[in-house]
Amino acid sequence: MTDPSPAVEFTDVSRHFDEVRAVERVSFRIPDGEFFTMLGPSGSGKTTCLRLIAGFDRPTAGHIQLFGRDVTKLPPYERDVNTVFQNYALFPHMTVGENIAYGLMVKKVPKAERERRVAEMLELVRLPGLQQRKPSQLSGGQQQRIALARALINHPRVLLLDEPLGALDLKLRQQMQIELKALQHEVGITFIFVTHDQEEAMSMSDRIAVFNLGRIEQIGPPAELYEQPQTRFVATFVGTSNLLEGDAAAALTGSPTAFAVRPEKIRLADESAEAGSDMCVADGYVQEFLYLGMHTRYLVKLDSGAEMTVARQNEQVAAEQGVWRPGDRVRLVWPKSANNPLQG
Protein backbone atom coordinates (compact mmCIF):
# COMPACT_ATOMS: atom_id res chain seq x y z
CA MET A 1 0.00 0.00 0.00
CA THR A 2 1.12 3.59 -0.69
CA ASP A 3 2.26 5.53 2.37
CA PRO A 4 -0.35 8.33 2.80
CA SER A 5 2.16 10.54 4.63
CA PRO A 6 3.96 13.24 2.62
CA ALA A 7 7.47 12.32 1.55
CA VAL A 8 8.85 15.40 3.32
CA GLU A 9 7.22 17.79 5.75
CA PHE A 10 8.72 20.91 7.36
CA THR A 11 6.90 22.44 10.32
CA ASP A 12 8.09 25.92 11.35
CA VAL A 13 11.71 25.00 10.62
CA SER A 14 14.41 27.59 11.33
CA ARG A 15 18.19 27.46 11.04
CA HIS A 16 20.21 30.29 12.54
CA PHE A 17 23.99 30.74 12.38
CA ASP A 18 24.65 33.20 15.20
CA GLU A 19 22.94 36.40 13.94
CA VAL A 20 22.30 35.03 10.44
CA ARG A 21 18.78 33.65 9.96
CA ALA A 22 19.47 31.33 7.03
CA VAL A 23 16.00 29.72 7.32
CA GLU A 24 13.16 31.31 9.26
CA ARG A 25 9.93 29.45 10.16
CA VAL A 26 9.62 27.51 6.89
CA SER A 27 6.74 25.05 6.47
CA PHE A 28 5.83 22.90 3.45
CA ARG A 29 4.63 19.41 2.49
CA ILE A 30 5.96 17.42 -0.47
CA PRO A 31 3.77 14.50 -1.62
CA ASP A 32 5.45 11.22 -2.51
CA GLY A 33 6.47 11.06 -6.18
CA GLU A 34 6.54 14.82 -6.76
CA PHE A 35 9.29 16.75 -8.56
CA PHE A 36 9.63 19.64 -6.11
CA THR A 37 12.02 22.52 -6.70
CA MET A 38 13.40 25.03 -4.22
CA LEU A 39 14.18 28.15 -6.24
CA GLY A 40 15.90 31.32 -5.14
CA PRO A 41 19.04 33.46 -5.33
CA SER A 42 22.23 32.70 -3.43
CA GLY A 43 21.73 33.02 0.31
CA SER A 44 17.95 32.62 0.16
CA GLY A 45 17.89 29.44 2.30
CA LYS A 46 17.15 26.79 -0.31
CA THR A 47 20.41 24.83 0.01
CA THR A 48 20.22 25.02 3.81
CA CYS A 49 16.78 23.39 3.62
CA LEU A 50 18.19 20.64 1.39
CA ARG A 51 20.98 19.99 3.90
CA LEU A 52 18.40 19.82 6.68
CA ILE A 53 16.44 17.17 4.76
CA ALA A 54 19.63 15.18 4.13
CA GLY A 55 20.67 15.38 7.79
CA PHE A 56 23.93 17.21 7.06
CA ASP A 57 22.66 19.97 9.33
CA ARG A 58 20.08 20.26 12.11
CA PRO A 59 17.42 22.94 12.58
CA THR A 60 17.57 25.52 15.32
CA ALA A 61 13.81 25.09 15.74
CA GLY A 62 10.95 23.18 14.17
CA HIS A 63 10.44 19.60 12.99
CA ILE A 64 11.24 17.59 9.86
CA GLN A 65 9.38 14.43 8.91
CA LEU A 66 10.09 11.87 6.21
CA PHE A 67 7.05 9.71 5.37
CA GLY A 68 5.50 10.50 8.75
CA ARG A 69 8.66 9.75 10.76
CA ASP A 70 10.28 12.56 12.75
CA VAL A 71 13.90 12.68 11.54
CA THR A 72 14.81 16.10 13.00
CA LYS A 73 17.66 14.67 15.09
CA LEU A 74 18.57 11.60 13.03
CA PRO A 75 21.96 11.36 11.26
CA PRO A 76 22.10 11.12 7.44
CA TYR A 77 22.62 7.34 7.34
CA GLU A 78 19.31 6.79 9.13
CA ARG A 79 17.33 8.71 6.51
CA ASP A 80 16.06 7.09 3.34
CA VAL A 81 17.45 9.83 1.09
CA ASN A 82 20.43 10.30 -1.22
CA THR A 83 22.07 13.45 -2.59
CA VAL A 84 23.51 14.42 -5.98
CA PHE A 85 25.90 17.39 -5.85
CA GLN A 86 26.86 19.98 -8.45
CA ASN A 87 30.47 18.77 -8.60
CA TYR A 88 29.33 15.11 -8.93
CA ALA A 89 31.74 14.00 -6.12
CA LEU A 90 32.89 10.93 -8.07
CA PHE A 91 36.00 9.10 -6.82
CA PRO A 92 38.64 9.72 -9.53
CA HIS A 93 40.68 6.58 -8.70
CA MET A 94 37.66 4.27 -9.04
CA THR A 95 36.04 3.02 -12.23
CA VAL A 96 32.51 3.99 -13.17
CA GLY A 97 31.25 0.63 -11.94
CA GLU A 98 33.05 0.98 -8.61
CA ASN A 99 31.71 4.51 -8.15
CA ILE A 100 28.13 3.41 -8.74
CA ALA A 101 28.50 0.34 -6.52
CA TYR A 102 30.22 2.16 -3.66
CA GLY A 103 27.14 2.31 -1.44
CA LEU A 104 26.48 -1.39 -2.02
CA MET A 105 30.08 -2.25 -1.14
CA VAL A 106 29.71 -0.37 2.16
CA LYS A 107 26.61 -2.47 2.84
CA LYS A 108 28.60 -5.63 1.93
CA VAL A 109 26.23 -6.62 -0.88
CA PRO A 110 27.68 -9.68 -2.72
CA LYS A 111 29.73 -8.93 -5.84
CA ALA A 112 27.38 -10.65 -8.30
CA GLU A 113 24.42 -8.66 -7.00
CA ARG A 114 26.45 -5.44 -7.14
CA GLU A 115 27.40 -6.04 -10.76
CA ARG A 116 23.81 -6.82 -11.73
CA ARG A 117 22.49 -3.64 -10.13
CA VAL A 118 25.30 -1.51 -11.59
CA ALA A 119 24.38 -2.79 -15.06
CA GLU A 120 20.71 -1.93 -14.36
CA MET A 121 21.63 1.60 -13.29
CA LEU A 122 23.78 2.18 -16.35
CA GLU A 123 20.86 1.11 -18.54
CA LEU A 124 18.59 3.45 -16.61
CA VAL A 125 20.83 6.48 -17.21
CA ARG A 126 21.47 5.40 -20.82
CA LEU A 127 25.19 4.69 -20.43
CA PRO A 128 25.40 0.89 -20.78
CA GLY A 129 28.78 -0.80 -20.87
CA LEU A 130 30.86 1.96 -19.27
CA GLN A 131 31.69 0.06 -16.07
CA GLN A 132 35.45 0.06 -16.67
CA ARG A 133 35.85 3.72 -17.62
CA LYS A 134 37.34 6.25 -15.21
CA PRO A 135 35.45 9.48 -14.45
CA SER A 136 38.18 11.49 -16.22
CA GLN A 137 37.29 9.69 -19.46
CA LEU A 138 33.70 10.93 -19.37
CA SER A 139 32.06 14.18 -20.46
CA GLY A 140 30.38 16.45 -17.92
CA GLY A 141 26.95 15.14 -18.89
CA GLN A 142 28.10 11.53 -18.55
CA GLN A 143 29.62 12.22 -15.14
CA GLN A 144 26.34 13.74 -14.03
CA ARG A 145 24.46 10.60 -15.09
CA ILE A 146 26.95 8.41 -13.22
CA ALA A 147 26.38 10.51 -10.10
CA LEU A 148 22.64 9.97 -10.54
CA ALA A 149 23.14 6.22 -10.96
CA ARG A 150 25.24 6.06 -7.79
CA ALA A 151 22.56 7.92 -5.84
CA LEU A 152 19.71 5.75 -7.18
CA ILE A 153 21.32 2.33 -6.79
CA ASN A 154 20.46 2.24 -3.07
CA HIS A 155 16.78 2.77 -3.92
CA PRO A 156 16.25 5.91 -1.82
CA ARG A 157 12.69 7.09 -1.34
CA VAL A 158 13.78 10.71 -1.81
CA LEU A 159 16.51 12.01 -4.13
CA LEU A 160 18.03 15.41 -3.31
CA LEU A 161 19.68 17.35 -6.13
CA ASP A 162 21.84 20.34 -5.22
CA GLU A 163 22.18 22.43 -8.43
CA PRO A 164 23.31 19.29 -10.28
CA LEU A 165 23.28 20.91 -13.75
CA GLY A 166 25.12 24.10 -12.82
CA ALA A 167 28.49 22.97 -14.23
CA LEU A 168 27.12 22.05 -17.68
CA ASP A 169 27.00 24.28 -20.75
CA LEU A 170 23.61 25.66 -21.84
CA LYS A 171 22.75 23.11 -24.55
CA LEU A 172 23.75 20.12 -22.43
CA ARG A 173 21.94 21.58 -19.42
CA GLN A 174 18.73 21.87 -21.45
CA GLN A 175 19.12 18.28 -22.65
CA MET A 176 19.71 17.04 -19.11
CA GLN A 177 16.59 18.86 -17.90
CA ILE A 178 14.50 16.72 -20.24
CA GLU A 179 16.33 13.53 -19.29
CA LEU A 180 16.15 14.24 -15.56
CA LYS A 181 12.38 14.74 -15.67
CA ALA A 182 11.98 11.55 -17.73
CA LEU A 183 14.18 9.67 -15.24
CA GLN A 184 12.04 10.88 -12.34
CA HIS A 185 8.91 9.60 -14.09
CA GLU A 186 10.61 6.26 -14.70
CA VAL A 187 11.81 5.62 -11.14
CA GLY A 188 8.71 7.22 -9.57
CA ILE A 189 10.36 8.56 -6.42
CA THR A 190 10.36 12.05 -4.92
CA PHE A 191 12.91 14.44 -6.42
CA ILE A 192 13.80 17.62 -4.51
CA PHE A 193 15.78 19.95 -6.74
CA VAL A 194 17.64 23.12 -5.74
CA THR A 195 18.46 25.80 -8.31
CA HIS A 196 18.75 29.56 -8.81
CA ASP A 197 17.76 29.20 -12.49
CA GLN A 198 14.04 29.98 -12.86
CA GLU A 199 13.86 28.58 -16.41
CA GLU A 200 15.35 25.30 -15.19
CA ALA A 201 12.81 25.16 -12.36
CA MET A 202 9.89 25.95 -14.67
CA SER A 203 10.83 23.26 -17.19
CA MET A 204 10.96 20.30 -14.79
CA SER A 205 8.94 20.91 -11.64
CA ASP A 206 5.51 19.80 -10.53
CA ARG A 207 5.67 22.55 -7.90
CA ILE A 208 8.17 25.25 -7.00
CA ALA A 209 8.89 26.94 -3.67
CA VAL A 210 10.35 30.42 -4.23
CA PHE A 211 12.79 31.34 -1.46
CA ASN A 212 13.89 34.83 -0.44
CA LEU A 213 15.87 35.86 2.66
CA GLY A 214 15.29 32.55 4.45
CA ARG A 215 11.55 32.41 3.86
CA ILE A 216 9.21 30.97 1.26
CA GLU A 217 7.47 33.72 -0.72
CA GLN A 218 5.15 31.41 -2.67
CA ILE A 219 4.64 27.71 -3.49
CA GLY A 220 2.77 26.48 -6.53
CA PRO A 221 2.90 24.90 -10.00
CA PRO A 222 5.13 26.73 -12.52
CA ALA A 223 2.20 28.23 -14.46
CA GLU A 224 0.61 29.54 -11.26
CA LEU A 225 3.82 31.24 -10.11
CA TYR A 226 4.27 32.84 -13.53
CA GLU A 227 0.67 33.90 -14.16
CA GLN A 228 -0.32 34.74 -10.58
CA PRO A 229 2.73 35.89 -8.58
CA GLN A 230 1.71 37.02 -5.11
CA THR A 231 4.65 39.30 -4.28
CA ARG A 232 7.01 41.71 -6.00
CA PHE A 233 9.88 39.31 -5.50
CA VAL A 234 8.13 36.37 -7.19
CA ALA A 235 6.92 38.59 -10.05
CA THR A 236 10.47 39.72 -10.83
CA PHE A 237 12.43 36.57 -9.99
CA VAL A 238 10.20 34.16 -11.92
CA GLY A 239 10.39 35.70 -15.38
CA THR A 240 10.20 39.41 -16.18
CA SER A 241 7.38 41.69 -15.00
CA ASN A 242 6.39 45.31 -15.15
CA LEU A 243 5.65 46.51 -11.61
CA LEU A 244 3.40 49.53 -11.23
CA GLU A 245 2.20 51.20 -8.04
CA GLY A 246 1.20 54.54 -6.60
CA ASP A 247 0.49 57.29 -9.16
CA ALA A 248 1.64 55.11 -12.08
CA ALA A 249 -0.82 52.38 -11.13
CA ALA A 250 -3.61 54.87 -10.42
CA ALA A 251 -3.20 56.44 -13.86
CA LEU A 252 -3.97 53.06 -15.42
CA THR A 253 -6.43 51.43 -13.03
CA GLY A 254 -7.76 54.22 -10.84
CA SER A 255 -6.13 52.64 -7.77
CA PRO A 256 -2.61 53.05 -6.33
CA THR A 257 -2.51 49.34 -5.43
CA ALA A 258 0.63 47.67 -6.81
CA PHE A 259 0.24 45.22 -9.67
CA ALA A 260 2.41 43.32 -12.15
CA VAL A 261 1.87 42.69 -15.85
CA ARG A 262 4.04 40.45 -18.02
CA PRO A 263 5.75 42.06 -21.08
CA GLU A 264 4.26 39.56 -23.54
CA LYS A 265 0.69 40.44 -22.44
CA ILE A 266 1.11 43.98 -23.82
CA ARG A 267 0.36 44.97 -27.43
CA LEU A 268 2.49 47.71 -28.96
CA ALA A 269 0.62 49.97 -31.40
CA ASP A 270 0.59 53.52 -32.75
CA GLU A 271 -1.25 56.26 -30.87
CA SER A 272 -4.35 56.00 -33.03
CA ALA A 273 -5.13 52.47 -31.79
CA GLU A 274 -8.48 52.14 -30.06
CA ALA A 275 -9.22 49.92 -27.07
CA GLY A 276 -12.32 48.78 -25.19
CA SER A 277 -13.27 49.47 -21.58
CA ASP A 278 -11.78 46.12 -20.54
CA MET A 279 -8.30 47.23 -21.63
CA CYS A 280 -5.53 49.31 -20.08
CA VAL A 281 -4.11 52.00 -22.37
CA ALA A 282 -0.87 53.96 -21.87
CA ASP A 283 0.91 56.33 -24.25
CA GLY A 284 4.62 57.01 -24.36
CA TYR A 285 7.70 56.74 -26.53
CA VAL A 286 10.25 54.03 -27.30
CA GLN A 287 13.49 54.50 -25.38
CA GLU A 288 15.30 51.42 -26.66
CA PHE A 289 14.73 48.06 -28.31
CA LEU A 290 16.69 44.83 -28.15
CA TYR A 291 16.44 42.12 -30.81
CA LEU A 292 16.56 38.69 -29.09
CA GLY A 293 15.86 36.27 -31.93
CA MET A 294 12.42 34.88 -31.13
CA HIS A 295 11.21 38.26 -29.88
CA THR A 296 12.15 41.91 -29.63
CA ARG A 297 12.10 43.65 -26.25
CA TYR A 298 11.07 47.30 -26.15
CA LEU A 299 11.63 49.73 -23.28
CA VAL A 300 8.89 52.34 -23.31
CA LYS A 301 8.79 55.55 -21.26
CA LEU A 302 5.18 56.38 -20.44
CA ASP A 303 3.85 59.92 -20.34
CA SER A 304 3.12 59.29 -16.64
CA GLY A 305 6.86 58.87 -16.06
CA ALA A 306 6.84 55.09 -15.54
CA GLU A 307 8.89 52.70 -17.68
CA MET A 308 7.50 49.47 -19.12
CA THR A 309 9.01 46.55 -20.98
CA VAL A 310 7.12 45.03 -23.91
CA ALA A 311 7.97 41.74 -25.63
CA ARG A 312 6.90 41.42 -29.26
CA GLN A 313 7.11 38.07 -31.06
CA ASN A 314 9.25 38.25 -34.21
CA GLU A 315 6.92 36.54 -36.64
CA GLN A 316 7.80 38.62 -39.71
CA VAL A 317 10.62 40.90 -38.54
CA ALA A 318 14.14 40.64 -39.94
CA ALA A 319 17.06 40.43 -37.54
CA GLU A 320 18.26 43.99 -38.14
CA GLN A 321 14.81 45.52 -38.03
CA GLY A 322 12.52 46.86 -35.37
CA VAL A 323 9.01 48.06 -36.16
CA TRP A 324 9.48 50.95 -33.74
CA ARG A 325 12.65 52.92 -33.21
CA PRO A 326 13.89 54.99 -30.23
CA GLY A 327 11.89 58.21 -30.06
CA ASP A 328 8.78 56.80 -31.79
CA ARG A 329 5.46 57.59 -30.10
CA VAL A 330 3.54 54.40 -29.23
CA ARG A 331 0.45 53.21 -27.40
CA LEU A 332 0.53 50.20 -25.07
CA VAL A 333 -2.67 48.17 -24.81
CA TRP A 334 -3.35 45.13 -22.64
CA PRO A 335 -6.30 43.40 -20.92
CA LYS A 336 -7.09 44.56 -17.40
CA SER A 337 -7.35 40.87 -16.54
CA ALA A 338 -3.57 40.61 -17.13
CA ASN A 339 -2.92 42.91 -14.14
CA ASN A 340 -1.91 40.79 -11.18
CA PRO A 341 -2.28 42.43 -7.72
CA LEU A 342 0.76 42.09 -5.44
CA GLN A 343 0.75 41.60 -1.69
CA GLY A 344 4.19 42.90 -0.84
KABEL-V81889 format. One record per pair of residues at least 24 apart in sequence whose C-alpha atoms are under 7 Angstrom apart, sorted by sequence separation. I is the first residue (numbers start at 1). J is the second residue. If there is no record, write none. Layout:
# KABEL-V81889
i=<I,I>
j=<J,J>
This chain:
# KABEL-V81889
i=<6,7,125,6,7,235,6,54,122,177,121,140,252,291,141,158,159,160,161,162,163,121,157,158,159,160,161,162,163,157,158,159,160,161,96,97,96,97,95,96,117,95,96,95,96,288,95,96,286,287,94,95,198,286,287,286,92,285,286,92,285,286,15,16,92,266,285,286,14,15,284,285,13,14,15,100,263,264,284,14,263,264,283,284,13,14,263,264,283,13,100,101,282,283,12,13,100,281,282,11,12,99,103,281,282,11,281,10,11,280,281,10,279,280,9,10,88,279,280,9,88,248,279,280,8,9,90,278,279,8,248,271,278,7,8,88,270,271,7,270,271,6,269,270,5,6,268,269,5,84,268,269,84,268,267,268,242,266,267,84,242,266,267,83,266,82,265,265,82,81,80,81,82,83,84,85,86,80,81,82,83,84,85,86,261,80,81,82,83,84,85,86,261,85,86,260,261,84,86,259,260,86,259,260,259,258,259,258,232,231,228,230,231,232,230,231,47,46,33,35,36,37,38,39,40,41,33,34,35,36,37,38,39,40,32,33,34,35,36,37,38,39,32,39,39,37,46,45,44,37,44,45,36,39,44,45,35,36,37,38,39,40,43,44,35,36,37,38,39,40,34,35,36,37,38,39,40,38,26,24,26,23,24,22,23,21>
j=<30,31,149,31,32,260,32,81,149,204,149,168,280,319,172,189,190,191,192,193,194,153,189,190,191,192,193,194,195,190,191,192,193,194,130,131,131,132,131,132,153,132,133,133,134,326,134,135,325,326,134,135,238,326,327,327,134,327,328,135,328,329,59,60,136,310,329,330,59,60,329,330,59,60,61,146,309,310,330,61,310,311,330,331,61,62,311,312,331,62,149,150,331,332,62,63,150,331,332,62,63,150,154,332,333,63,333,63,64,333,334,64,333,334,64,65,143,334,335,65,144,304,335,336,65,66,147,335,336,66,306,329,336,66,67,147,329,330,67,330,331,67,330,331,67,68,330,331,68,147,331,332,148,332,332,333,308,332,333,151,309,333,334,151,334,151,334,338,156,156,156,157,158,159,160,161,162,157,158,159,160,161,162,163,338,158,159,160,161,162,163,164,339,164,165,339,340,164,166,339,340,167,340,341,341,341,342,342,342,342,340,342,343,344,343,344,194,194,188,190,191,192,193,194,195,196,189,190,191,192,193,194,195,196,189,190,191,192,193,194,195,196,190,198,201,201,211,211,211,205,212,213,205,208,213,214,205,206,207,208,209,210,213,214,206,207,208,209,210,211,206,207,208,209,210,211,212,211,215,214,216,214,215,214,215,214>
